[in-house]
Amino acid sequence: MFGKLKELAGNAAVKSVADQITPLIAEQLEKFKSLSPESINDDVVFDSVITQPLWLLVSSSVGGVTSLYPPLKEKFSGMMRHVRHELVVVKDGKIELVDGFKARLPGVMLDGLKKP
């Protein structure tokens, strides 16, 4: 019984965190379009150009969010890669966001945070 309650509380914390950082991430996703397809697909470049600056933005803008979900810093990079795989496409040598990406973003981020 306590395990189920702990799981529910943990899921609520993850959802709360995702809800808080979604607007920041959504705003920054538009910048993906200015990158080259090669850089968006290279994990090292993606982490240095997208993930690390976004983490600094998130941690400085919503600093208390890490207290709600302490593993956020560790899971942030994986979450951003999941966002990239689910919402970013390369079409005709250009980077585009899938239709309705803003509506899908919260769920995709939540899924990314829940991954081990």
Disulfide bonds with the S-S distance in Angstrom:
none
